[in-house]
Amino acid sequence: MDEKEIYLHTEHLAVGYQKPLIEEIEIAVARGEILTLIGPNGAGKSTILKSITKQLSFHKGIIWIDKKSLTQMSGKDVAKKMAVVMTKQIHSELMTCQDVVGTGRYPYTGKLGILGREDQEKVWEALRLVQAEELAWQEFSKVSDGQRQRIMLAKAICQEPELIVLDEPTSFLDIRHKLELLYILKQMVREKKIAVIMSLHELDLAQRISDKVVCVKDGKIDRCQRVEEVFAGNYITELYGIEKGSFSEKFGTVELPQVEGAPQVFVIGGNGSGIPLYRRLQRQGIPFAAGILHENDVEYGVASSLAVEVVSEQAFEEISEKTFQKAVELMEKCSRVVCTLHSFGTMNGRNQELLKLAEGQGKAEEK
């Protein structure tokens, strides 16, 4: 990335409380870009964000915002450049949602904090952007968690910042409100070209919304790369030390560990049809085998995580006689066979032969 595009970056930053928790922090974010911090609980993601937002003094290093050192900027100057949305709720005795959003204009008002006509217009513009106009006159302390997050985001927008910092903005939100909030955030990044730094626990959301990802682990920045590079191979499994179960970098999903033991059920699946059954068998504690799946099949990864054994064929290849016989031998060891497929094609036609064999043996069951 061209250095001219960088909006915030850190040099040799060390953060913590009585002593440094994380050292040599080197991160950078440009306008129109979302940078997300991920990592195990207690790794220090919130500590980094609190240092960037001047809520916590850092031990050494430099934080540059728009080519200016953070330590040399006044609070008012920082507020005009950066807005903060933290998980800690603000004190809002008898404040309406409109009042809370209006506090985002304080960097631009006089000492009394009186909002002028232009400020009021900015407040309503921010409320419209987060689709919260109907909340304007409601008491902030009495609205739902999802509505509060939208109001806090509107407050940040009201500051007209060039950078927004958010600490776990989707915490305590249901899936609808998580998606709505992140959609609004992404829209702002695209339209207003602001820079965003945030922390997230939900890896699937981080994978879908981020441009770059910072991985925090063991007192250091383990990686700071494009999202595609971080979510590749088995890195996420290593980052979080996953031992029970697995994480799919391709889909951003987690699976519980497979049931151990000799397979009792052989599942003939494909094209995603077998996934619900795999998970049901896992929940019931029944070990199973799956096949014949092509290695580019959408359900191959789930089967590999949950099945005791998977019979597979190379992508785009017809099922070979060797692979077919392997499936037959494995199927004969199982007491039950379930086929989740409703149709067969050229590439998986031999799965239909497997089903007929199972029917002849009296093992086939309806899904």
BALOBA-482829 format. One record per residue (C-alpha): x, y, z; residue in one letter; residue number from 1. Coordinates in pm, 1 decimal. Each point is the difference from the previous one (the first is absolute). Layout:
! residues N
xx: X yy: Y zz: Z residu: a num: NUM
...
This chain:
! residues 367
xx: 0.0 yy: 0.0 zz: 0.0 residu: m num: 1
xx: 123.5 yy: 348.8 zz: -84.6 residu: d num: 2
xx: 112.3 yy: 175.4 zz: 320.6 residu: e num: 3
xx: -200.9 yy: 308.4 zz: -99.1 residu: k num: 4
xx: -320.1 yy: -202.7 zz: 40.8 residu: e num: 5
xx: 70.3 yy: -100.8 zz: 360.4 residu: i num: 6
xx: -221.3 yy: 186.5 zz: 247.1 residu: y num: 7
xx: 106.2 yy: -153.6 zz: 331.4 residu: l num: 8
xx: 310.9 yy: -200.8 zz: 74.5 residu: h num: 9
xx: 205.0 yy: -96.4 zz: 302.3 residu: t num: 10
xx: 373.9 yy: -33.2 zz: 47.4 residu: e num: 11
xx: 157.7 yy: -224.1 zz: 266.9 residu: h num: 12
xx: -308.8 yy: 44.6 zz: 215.6 residu: l num: 13
xx: -10.3 yy: -166.5 zz: 343.5 residu: a num: 14
xx: -327.5 yy: -3.1 zz: 192.0 residu: v num: 15
xx: -118.8 yy: -127.2 zz: 336.8 residu: g num: 16
xx: -72.2 yy: 114.4 zz: 351.9 residu: y num: 17
xx: 273.7 yy: -17.3 zz: 266.1 residu: q num: 18
xx: 226.1 yy: -171.0 zz: -251.8 residu: k num: 19
xx: -14.9 yy: -63.7 zz: -375.7 residu: p num: 20
xx: -242.7 yy: -271.3 zz: -103.7 residu: l num: 21
xx: 71.3 yy: 18.0 zz: -372.8 residu: i num: 22
xx: 311.1 yy: 146.5 zz: -157.5 residu: e num: 23
xx: 126.2 yy: 89.5 zz: -348.1 residu: e num: 24
xx: -349.4 yy: 70.2 zz: -132.9 residu: i num: 25
xx: 26.2 yy: 96.9 zz: -366.0 residu: e num: 26
xx: -341.3 yy: 48.0 zz: -160.2 residu: i num: 27
xx: -132.6 yy: 228.7 zz: -271.0 residu: a num: 28
xx: -340.8 yy: 84.6 zz: -143.5 residu: v num: 29
xx: -97.6 yy: 219.6 zz: -293.7 residu: a num: 30
xx: -314.9 yy: 199.7 zz: -66.6 residu: r num: 31
xx: -267.2 yy: -216.7 zz: -158.9 residu: g num: 32
xx: 137.0 yy: -307.1 zz: 176.3 residu: e num: 33
xx: -111.6 yy: -219.4 zz: 291.6 residu: i num: 34
xx: 268.4 yy: -142.7 zz: 227.3 residu: l num: 35
xx: -120.3 yy: -264.4 zz: 248.7 residu: t num: 36
xx: 176.1 yy: -131.3 zz: 309.1 residu: l num: 37
xx: -57.0 yy: -366.3 zz: 83.2 residu: i num: 38
xx: 157.7 yy: -240.0 zz: 247.1 residu: g num: 39
xx: -64.8 yy: -199.9 zz: 317.6 residu: p num: 40
xx: -170.6 yy: 152.5 zz: 303.0 residu: n num: 41
xx: 240.8 yy: 206.4 zz: 208.8 residu: g num: 42
xx: 248.8 yy: 37.1 zz: -284.8 residu: a num: 43
xx: -16.6 yy: 380.4 zz: 24.9 residu: g num: 44
xx: -225.2 yy: 111.4 zz: -284.7 residu: k num: 45
xx: -194.9 yy: 245.9 zz: 216.6 residu: s num: 46
xx: 324.2 yy: 127.5 zz: 155.1 residu: t num: 47
xx: 130.5 yy: 88.9 zz: -346.0 residu: i num: 48
xx: -322.5 yy: 182.6 zz: -85.6 residu: l num: 49
xx: -2.4 yy: 190.1 zz: 330.1 residu: k num: 50
xx: 355.7 yy: 117.0 zz: -67.8 residu: s num: 51
xx: -85.5 yy: 112.1 zz: -351.8 residu: i num: 52
xx: -297.8 yy: 197.4 zz: 134.5 residu: t num: 53
xx: 200.7 yy: 165.5 zz: 283.8 residu: k num: 54
xx: -203.6 yy: -176.4 zz: 269.7 residu: q num: 55
xx: 319.6 yy: -171.0 zz: 111.0 residu: l num: 56
xx: 354.3 yy: 135.2 zz: -7.7 residu: s num: 57
xx: 243.1 yy: -213.8 zz: -195.6 residu: f num: 58
xx: 347.4 yy: -88.5 zz: 124.3 residu: h num: 59
xx: 203.2 yy: 84.5 zz: -307.7 residu: k num: 60
xx: -21.2 yy: 50.0 zz: -372.8 residu: g num: 61
xx: -195.0 yy: 238.1 zz: -220.4 residu: i num: 62
xx: -356.8 yy: 8.3 zz: -129.6 residu: i num: 63
xx: -38.0 yy: 209.2 zz: -313.3 residu: w num: 64
xx: -340.4 yy: 130.3 zz: -109.9 residu: i num: 65
xx: -4.2 yy: 175.6 zz: -333.7 residu: d num: 66
xx: 379.4 yy: 53.2 zz: 35.3 residu: k num: 67
xx: -34.7 yy: 160.2 zz: 344.1 residu: k num: 68
xx: 119.7 yy: -155.6 zz: 325.3 residu: s num: 69
xx: -292.4 yy: -88.2 zz: 226.8 residu: l num: 70
xx: 181.4 yy: 127.3 zz: 310.1 residu: t num: 71
xx: 36.3 yy: 345.6 zz: -154.4 residu: q num: 72
xx: -369.5 yy: 32.9 zz: -86.2 residu: m num: 73
xx: -254.0 yy: 162.6 zz: 231.1 residu: s num: 74
xx: -311.3 yy: -188.8 zz: 104.6 residu: g num: 75
xx: -211.8 yy: 220.1 zz: -223.4 residu: k num: 76
xx: 227.0 yy: -58.9 zz: -299.2 residu: d num: 77
xx: -11.4 yy: -374.1 zz: 59.0 residu: v num: 78
xx: -381.4 yy: 8.8 zz: 26.8 residu: a num: 79
xx: -21.1 yy: 166.7 zz: -341.1 residu: k num: 80
xx: 212.6 yy: -274.9 zz: -151.5 residu: k num: 81
xx: -115.6 yy: -308.3 zz: 190.6 residu: m num: 82
xx: -328.9 yy: -128.2 zz: 141.0 residu: a num: 83
xx: -17.2 yy: -283.3 zz: 251.3 residu: v num: 84
xx: -269.2 yy: -263.5 zz: 59.1 residu: v num: 85
xx: 93.8 yy: -211.7 zz: 302.5 residu: m num: 86
xx: -196.0 yy: -278.1 zz: 172.2 residu: t num: 87
xx: -18.6 yy: 200.7 zz: 325.8 residu: k num: 88
xx: -330.7 yy: 186.5 zz: 11.7 residu: q num: 89
xx: -3.1 yy: 374.8 zz: 52.3 residu: i num: 90
xx: -178.2 yy: 165.7 zz: 293.6 residu: h num: 91
xx: -324.6 yy: 127.4 zz: -146.3 residu: s num: 92
xx: -232.6 yy: 108.1 zz: 278.6 residu: e num: 93
xx: -324.0 yy: 116.2 zz: -165.6 residu: l num: 94
xx: 176.8 yy: 50.3 zz: -335.0 residu: m num: 95
xx: -196.7 yy: -75.7 zz: -313.5 residu: t num: 96
xx: 162.9 yy: -181.1 zz: -288.5 residu: c num: 97
xx: 9.7 yy: 331.0 zz: -185.2 residu: q num: 98
xx: 187.1 yy: 155.9 zz: 293.3 residu: d num: 99
xx: 257.9 yy: -281.0 zz: -3.0 residu: v num: 100
xx: 57.0 yy: 34.9 zz: -374.1 residu: v num: 101
xx: 28.3 yy: 377.8 zz: 46.6 residu: g num: 102
xx: 299.9 yy: -43.7 zz: 233.9 residu: t num: 103
xx: 192.6 yy: -97.1 zz: -310.2 residu: g num: 104
xx: -13.2 yy: 367.7 zz: -101.0 residu: r num: 105
xx: 180.1 yy: 127.4 zz: 312.8 residu: y num: 106
xx: 340.9 yy: 26.0 zz: -173.7 residu: p num: 107
xx: -159.2 yy: 263.3 zz: -226.0 residu: y num: 108
xx: -210.7 yy: 196.1 zz: 251.5 residu: t num: 109
xx: 92.7 yy: 268.7 zz: 251.1 residu: g num: 110
xx: 75.5 yy: -62.5 zz: 367.7 residu: k num: 111
xx: -369.5 yy: -25.3 zz: 86.1 residu: l num: 112
xx: -52.7 yy: -276.8 zz: -253.6 residu: g num: 113
xx: -303.4 yy: 164.2 zz: -156.1 residu: i num: 114
xx: -90.1 yy: -151.8 zz: -334.0 residu: l num: 115
xx: -76.3 yy: 236.3 zz: -285.4 residu: g num: 116
xx: -222.3 yy: -63.4 zz: -300.0 residu: r num: 117
xx: 280.1 yy: -163.5 zz: -200.1 residu: e num: 118
xx: 85.0 yy: -224.9 zz: 294.6 residu: d num: 119
xx: -362.9 yy: -110.2 zz: 29.9 residu: q num: 120
xx: -3.4 yy: -83.2 zz: -370.2 residu: e num: 121
xx: 310.1 yy: -214.8 zz: 49.6 residu: k num: 122
xx: -175.1 yy: -182.6 zz: 285.6 residu: v num: 123
xx: -300.4 yy: -87.4 zz: -214.8 residu: w num: 124
xx: 221.2 yy: -95.8 zz: -292.5 residu: e num: 125
xx: 184.1 yy: -246.2 zz: 225.9 residu: a num: 126
xx: -327.6 yy: -140.1 zz: 136.5 residu: l num: 127
xx: -126.3 yy: -53.3 zz: -354.3 residu: r num: 128
xx: 320.7 yy: -172.4 zz: -101.8 residu: l num: 129
xx: -33.4 yy: -260.4 zz: 276.2 residu: v num: 130
xx: -378.0 yy: -25.4 zz: -52.1 residu: q num: 131
xx: -82.2 yy: 119.7 zz: 351.4 residu: a num: 132
xx: -212.8 yy: 311.2 zz: -54.1 residu: e num: 133
xx: -291.2 yy: -158.5 zz: 188.1 residu: e num: 134
xx: 222.7 yy: -31.0 zz: 309.1 residu: l num: 135
xx: 86.5 yy: 370.5 zz: 17.3 residu: a num: 136
xx: -234.7 yy: 90.0 zz: 288.9 residu: w num: 137
xx: 31.1 yy: -323.8 zz: 192.1 residu: q num: 138
xx: 207.9 yy: -14.8 zz: 318.4 residu: e num: 139
xx: 337.8 yy: -148.6 zz: -87.2 residu: f num: 140
xx: 20.2 yy: -217.4 zz: 313.6 residu: s num: 141
xx: -328.0 yy: -172.3 zz: -88.5 residu: k num: 142
xx: 64.9 yy: -109.5 zz: -358.4 residu: v num: 143
xx: 130.4 yy: -346.0 zz: -94.8 residu: s num: 144
xx: 367.9 yy: -92.6 zz: -32.0 residu: d num: 145
xx: -23.5 yy: -6.5 zz: -378.5 residu: g num: 146
xx: -162.6 yy: 343.8 zz: -4.7 residu: q num: 147
xx: 265.3 yy: 138.5 zz: 237.3 residu: r num: 148
xx: 274.9 yy: -119.6 zz: -230.4 residu: q num: 149
xx: -164.6 yy: 176.2 zz: -291.9 residu: r num: 150
xx: -31.0 yy: 318.9 zz: 205.4 residu: i num: 151
xx: 366.3 yy: -20.1 zz: 105.5 residu: m num: 152
xx: 98.4 yy: -47.3 zz: -362.3 residu: l num: 153
xx: -212.8 yy: 303.6 zz: -92.1 residu: a num: 154
xx: 180.6 yy: 197.9 zz: 270.1 residu: k num: 155
xx: 331.2 yy: -99.6 zz: -157.7 residu: a num: 156
xx: -124.1 yy: 98.3 zz: -345.4 residu: i num: 157
xx: -110.9 yy: 336.4 zz: 139.5 residu: c num: 158
xx: 361.5 yy: 81.8 zz: 82.9 residu: q num: 159
xx: 77.0 yy: -12.6 zz: -373.4 residu: e num: 160
xx: 314.0 yy: -201.6 zz: 74.0 residu: p num: 161
xx: 252.4 yy: -133.0 zz: -244.8 residu: e num: 162
xx: 60.6 yy: -300.9 zz: 225.7 residu: l num: 163
xx: -244.1 yy: -205.9 zz: 210.1 residu: i num: 164
xx: 124.0 yy: -238.4 zz: 269.9 residu: v num: 165
xx: -240.4 yy: -266.8 zz: 127.9 residu: l num: 166
xx: 54.5 yy: -255.2 zz: 276.1 residu: d num: 167
xx: -216.6 yy: -309.7 zz: -49.5 residu: e num: 168
xx: -284.8 yy: 195.9 zz: -163.9 residu: p num: 169
xx: -208.7 yy: -314.6 zz: -54.3 residu: t num: 170
xx: 10.5 yy: -121.0 zz: 361.7 residu: s num: 171
xx: -342.3 yy: -92.8 zz: 140.7 residu: f num: 172
xx: -171.0 yy: 52.1 zz: -336.1 residu: l num: 173
xx: -214.3 yy: -258.9 zz: -175.5 residu: d num: 174
xx: 97.3 yy: -104.9 zz: -351.4 residu: i num: 175
xx: -237.0 yy: 248.1 zz: -168.5 residu: r num: 176
xx: 144.1 yy: 298.4 zz: 186.1 residu: h num: 177
xx: 357.9 yy: -121.8 zz: -46.3 residu: k num: 178
xx: -50.4 yy: -4.0 zz: -375.8 residu: l num: 179
xx: -184.4 yy: 333.3 zz: -4.7 residu: e num: 180
xx: 273.2 yy: 174.4 zz: 198.9 residu: l num: 181
xx: 283.7 yy: -139.2 zz: -211.5 residu: l num: 182
xx: -189.0 yy: 81.2 zz: -320.1 residu: y num: 183
xx: -34.1 yy: 363.0 zz: 108.8 residu: i num: 184
xx: 368.0 yy: 8.4 zz: 93.0 residu: l num: 185
xx: 107.8 yy: -141.8 zz: -336.1 residu: k num: 186
xx: -224.0 yy: 246.5 zz: -180.2 residu: q num: 187
xx: 165.2 yy: 290.1 zz: 183.2 residu: m num: 188
xx: 345.2 yy: -128.7 zz: -88.1 residu: v num: 189
xx: -92.5 yy: -15.3 zz: -366.2 residu: r num: 190
xx: -187.1 yy: 330.0 zz: -24.8 residu: e num: 191
xx: 191.5 yy: 221.6 zz: 242.9 residu: k num: 192
xx: 341.6 yy: -169.8 zz: -34.8 residu: k num: 193
xx: 56.4 yy: -8.0 zz: 374.2 residu: i num: 194
xx: 249.2 yy: -237.1 zz: 163.2 residu: a num: 195
xx: -125.6 yy: -256.5 zz: 251.2 residu: v num: 196
xx: 183.5 yy: -193.0 zz: 270.2 residu: i num: 197
xx: -199.5 yy: -246.8 zz: 207.2 residu: m num: 198
xx: 20.5 yy: -321.0 zz: 196.4 residu: s num: 199
xx: -230.7 yy: -295.8 zz: -60.4 residu: l num: 200
xx: -53.5 yy: -340.0 zz: 156.9 residu: h num: 201
xx: -215.2 yy: -131.8 zz: -285.9 residu: e num: 202
xx: 252.1 yy: -134.7 zz: -249.4 residu: l num: 203
xx: -259.3 yy: -49.4 zz: -273.0 residu: d num: 204
xx: -90.1 yy: 369.6 zz: 16.5 residu: l num: 205
xx: 364.8 yy: 105.1 zz: 16.7 residu: a num: 206
xx: 70.8 yy: -208.1 zz: -307.8 residu: q num: 207
xx: -280.2 yy: 160.4 zz: -196.8 residu: r num: 208
xx: 31.8 yy: 367.8 zz: 91.1 residu: i num: 209
xx: 374.4 yy: 55.0 zz: 49.4 residu: s num: 210
xx: 257.0 yy: 117.9 zz: -250.2 residu: d num: 211
xx: 292.5 yy: -71.8 zz: 231.0 residu: k num: 212
xx: 21.8 yy: -206.0 zz: 318.2 residu: v num: 213
xx: 231.7 yy: 42.2 zz: 300.4 residu: v num: 214
xx: 53.6 yy: -322.2 zz: 197.2 residu: c num: 215
xx: 91.2 yy: 51.2 zz: 365.6 residu: v num: 216
xx: 154.0 yy: -288.7 zz: 194.6 residu: k num: 217
xx: 255.8 yy: -63.0 zz: 275.7 residu: d num: 218
xx: 91.1 yy: 363.6 zz: 56.1 residu: g num: 219
xx: 64.1 yy: 86.0 zz: -362.9 residu: k num: 220
xx: -155.1 yy: 71.3 zz: -336.4 residu: i num: 221
xx: 22.8 yy: -343.3 zz: -156.6 residu: d num: 222
xx: -118.1 yy: 112.5 zz: -342.9 residu: r num: 223
xx: -125.7 yy: 314.7 zz: -170.5 residu: c num: 224
xx: -109.1 yy: -99.1 zz: -349.2 residu: q num: 225
xx: -274.6 yy: 14.7 zz: -257.6 residu: r num: 226
xx: -304.5 yy: -197.5 zz: 112.8 residu: v num: 227
xx: 48.7 yy: -262.2 zz: -271.5 residu: e num: 228
xx: 348.3 yy: -77.6 zz: 129.3 residu: e num: 229
xx: -106.1 yy: -34.1 zz: 363.5 residu: v num: 230
xx: -293.9 yy: -227.0 zz: -76.3 residu: f num: 231
xx: 203.0 yy: -254.0 zz: -193.9 residu: a num: 232
xx: 133.3 yy: -342.2 zz: 92.0 residu: g num: 233
xx: -23.1 yy: -91.5 zz: 368.9 residu: n num: 234
xx: 117.7 yy: 332.0 zz: 141.8 residu: y num: 235
xx: -320.1 yy: 85.4 zz: 191.4 residu: i num: 236
xx: 7.3 yy: -342.5 zz: 166.1 residu: t num: 237
xx: 357.2 yy: 73.1 zz: 113.1 residu: e num: 238
xx: -78.0 yy: 357.9 zz: 108.8 residu: l num: 239
xx: -275.7 yy: -110.9 zz: 236.8 residu: y num: 240
xx: 157.6 yy: -331.7 zz: 95.9 residu: g num: 241
xx: -309.4 yy: -194.7 zz: -109.0 residu: i num: 242
xx: 21.6 yy: -362.9 zz: 115.2 residu: e num: 243
xx: -362.6 yy: -106.1 zz: 40.7 residu: k num: 244
xx: -171.1 yy: 43.7 zz: -333.4 residu: g num: 245
xx: 111.1 yy: 188.4 zz: -307.5 residu: s num: 246
xx: -30.6 yy: 330.5 zz: -183.1 residu: f num: 247
xx: -63.3 yy: 30.9 zz: -372.7 residu: s num: 248
xx: 202.5 yy: 286.9 zz: -145.3 residu: e num: 249
xx: -193.8 yy: -32.2 zz: -324.4 residu: k num: 250
xx: -343.3 yy: 62.4 zz: 153.8 residu: f num: 251
xx: 88.5 yy: 157.9 zz: 335.5 residu: g num: 252
xx: -190.4 yy: -268.7 zz: 190.6 residu: t num: 253
xx: 80.9 yy: -226.1 zz: 293.9 residu: v num: 254
xx: -76.2 yy: -368.9 zz: 46.6 residu: e num: 255
xx: -6.7 yy: -209.0 zz: 315.6 residu: l num: 256
xx: 241.0 yy: -296.9 zz: 19.2 residu: p num: 257
xx: -90.9 yy: -325.8 zz: -174.4 residu: q num: 258
xx: -145.1 yy: -290.9 zz: 195.9 residu: v num: 259
xx: 263.5 yy: -267.0 zz: 51.3 residu: e num: 260
xx: -55.2 yy: -369.3 zz: -74.1 residu: g num: 261
xx: -71.3 yy: -227.5 zz: -292.0 residu: a num: 262
xx: -251.3 yy: 157.2 zz: -241.3 residu: p num: 263
xx: -354.6 yy: -128.6 zz: 43.7 residu: q num: 264
xx: -162.4 yy: 199.4 zz: -281.1 residu: v num: 265
xx: 118.7 yy: 57.5 zz: -356.3 residu: f num: 266
xx: -132.8 yy: 324.4 zz: -147.2 residu: v num: 267
xx: -21.3 yy: 31.1 zz: -377.3 residu: i num: 268
xx: -3.7 yy: 374.8 zz: -51.6 residu: g num: 269
xx: 119.2 yy: 287.2 zz: -213.7 residu: g num: 270
xx: -68.1 yy: 360.4 zz: -103.2 residu: n num: 271
xx: -68.0 yy: 97.7 zz: 361.0 residu: g num: 272
xx: -288.7 yy: -246.9 zz: 41.7 residu: s num: 273
xx: 174.7 yy: -203.0 zz: 268.9 residu: g num: 274
xx: 105.0 yy: 284.3 zz: 232.7 residu: i num: 275
xx: -317.1 yy: 8.6 zz: 217.4 residu: p num: 276
xx: 21.9 yy: -377.6 zz: 48.3 residu: l num: 277
xx: 372.3 yy: 12.5 zz: 86.6 residu: y num: 278
xx: -71.4 yy: 249.6 zz: 275.2 residu: r num: 279
xx: -301.0 yy: -193.4 zz: 128.0 residu: r num: 280
xx: 202.5 yy: -320.4 zz: 25.6 residu: l num: 281
xx: 276.3 yy: 190.5 zz: 179.3 residu: q num: 282
xx: -251.6 yy: 143.0 zz: 248.9 residu: r num: 283
xx: -138.5 yy: -349.1 zz: 61.5 residu: q num: 284
xx: 349.1 yy: -139.9 zz: 61.0 residu: g num: 285
xx: -15.5 yy: -241.3 zz: -295.7 residu: i num: 286
xx: 328.6 yy: -55.7 zz: -188.8 residu: p num: 287
xx: -48.8 yy: -2.0 zz: -376.1 residu: f num: 288
xx: 178.2 yy: -13.3 zz: -335.9 residu: a num: 289
xx: -73.9 yy: 209.1 zz: -307.1 residu: a num: 290
xx: 49.3 yy: -38.4 zz: -373.1 residu: g num: 291
xx: 53.1 yy: 10.4 zz: -281.1 residu: i num: 292
xx: 76.2 yy: 371.3 zz: 2.4 residu: l num: 293
xx: 203.5 yy: 201.4 zz: -247.3 residu: h num: 294
xx: 266.5 yy: 205.6 zz: 174.6 residu: e num: 295
xx: -145.8 yy: 322.5 zz: -138.9 residu: n num: 296
xx: -348.8 yy: -83.4 zz: 128.6 residu: d num: 297
xx: -146.3 yy: 261.3 zz: 232.6 residu: v num: 298
xx: -49.3 yy: -259.2 zz: 274.2 residu: e num: 299
xx: 340.4 yy: -168.3 zz: -22.6 residu: y num: 300
xx: 150.3 yy: 223.8 zz: 270.8 residu: g num: 301
xx: -286.2 yy: -64.5 zz: 243.7 residu: v num: 302
xx: 15.7 yy: -374.5 zz: -66.2 residu: a num: 303
xx: 375.9 yy: -0.1 zz: 59.5 residu: s num: 304
xx: -54.4 yy: 170.2 zz: 337.4 residu: s num: 305
xx: -289.5 yy: -213.3 zz: 125.9 residu: l num: 306
xx: 26.1 yy: -342.8 zz: -166.7 residu: a num: 307
xx: 225.0 yy: -277.7 zz: 127.5 residu: v num: 308
xx: 96.0 yy: -67.9 zz: -360.3 residu: e num: 309
xx: -75.4 yy: 165.6 zz: -333.5 residu: v num: 310
xx: 28.5 yy: -170.9 zz: -335.5 residu: v num: 311
xx: 85.9 yy: 266.5 zz: -255.1 residu: s num: 312
xx: 90.1 yy: 50.2 zz: -362.7 residu: e num: 313
xx: 214.2 yy: 269.8 zz: -157.0 residu: q num: 314
xx: -181.0 yy: 312.8 zz: -115.5 residu: a num: 315
xx: -158.0 yy: -14.0 zz: -347.9 residu: f num: 316
xx: 83.2 yy: -371.7 zz: -41.9 residu: e num: 317
xx: -247.0 yy: -281.9 zz: -49.1 residu: e num: 318
xx: -10.5 yy: -245.8 zz: 288.7 residu: i num: 319
xx: 263.5 yy: -264.0 zz: -65.1 residu: s num: 320
xx: -41.1 yy: -373.2 zz: 57.3 residu: e num: 321
xx: 258.2 yy: 12.7 zz: 278.9 residu: k num: 322
xx: -189.2 yy: 273.9 zz: 183.7 residu: t num: 323
xx: -330.1 yy: -179.1 zz: -53.9 residu: f num: 324
xx: 131.1 yy: -327.4 zz: 145.5 residu: q num: 325
xx: 138.6 yy: 185.7 zz: 301.1 residu: k num: 326
xx: -347.6 yy: 143.2 zz: 62.6 residu: a num: 327
xx: -161.4 yy: -344.4 zz: -41.5 residu: v num: 328
xx: 236.1 yy: -155.2 zz: 257.0 residu: e num: 329
xx: -63.7 yy: 279.1 zz: 249.2 residu: l num: 330
xx: -375.3 yy: -9.5 zz: -56.9 residu: m num: 331
xx: -11.4 yy: -374.7 zz: 66.7 residu: e num: 332
xx: 144.2 yy: 61.3 zz: 349.1 residu: k num: 333
xx: -286.2 yy: 236.2 zz: 85.4 residu: c num: 334
xx: -338.5 yy: -119.1 zz: 122.0 residu: s num: 335
xx: -191.6 yy: 285.7 zz: -161.8 residu: r num: 336
xx: 24.3 yy: 196.9 zz: -326.0 residu: v num: 337
xx: -173.8 yy: 333.2 zz: -56.6 residu: v num: 338
xx: -1.8 yy: 178.4 zz: -337.0 residu: c num: 339
xx: -68.0 yy: 373.7 zz: 7.8 residu: t num: 340
xx: 20.0 yy: 43.6 zz: -377.7 residu: l num: 341
xx: -315.0 yy: 34.5 zz: -209.0 residu: h num: 342
xx: 167.3 yy: -13.2 zz: -340.4 residu: s num: 343
xx: 320.4 yy: -130.9 zz: -154.4 residu: f num: 344
xx: 213.6 yy: 127.1 zz: -287.0 residu: g num: 345
xx: 292.9 yy: -106.7 zz: -212.1 residu: t num: 346
xx: 265.5 yy: 75.2 zz: 259.8 residu: m num: 347
xx: -169.8 yy: -162.4 zz: 299.1 residu: n num: 348
xx: -196.2 yy: -273.9 zz: -177.7 residu: g num: 349
xx: 176.9 yy: -273.4 zz: 192.5 residu: r num: 350
xx: -159.4 yy: 128.6 zz: 319.5 residu: n num: 351
xx: -327.2 yy: -127.3 zz: -145.5 residu: q num: 352
xx: 164.2 yy: -342.5 zz: -31.4 residu: e num: 353
xx: 96.4 yy: 20.9 zz: 368.6 residu: l num: 354
xx: -361.5 yy: 72.6 zz: 89.2 residu: l num: 355
xx: -126.0 yy: -299.3 zz: -200.6 residu: k num: 356
xx: 252.9 yy: -225.8 zz: 173.1 residu: l num: 357
xx: -117.0 yy: 125.6 zz: 339.6 residu: a num: 358
xx: -362.2 yy: -57.5 zz: -98.0 residu: e num: 359
xx: 85.7 yy: -355.2 zz: -105.6 residu: g num: 360
xx: 161.8 yy: -58.2 zz: 338.8 residu: q num: 361
xx: -301.4 yy: 142.2 zz: 182.9 residu: g num: 362
xx: 209.4 yy: 276.0 zz: 154.9 residu: k num: 363
xx: -137.3 yy: 302.3 zz: -179.4 residu: a num: 364
xx: -215.0 yy: 240.8 zz: 200.9 residu: e num: 365
xx: -196.1 yy: 302.2 zz: -107.3 residu: e num: 366
xx: 148.4 yy: 332.0 zz: 109.3 residu: k num: 367
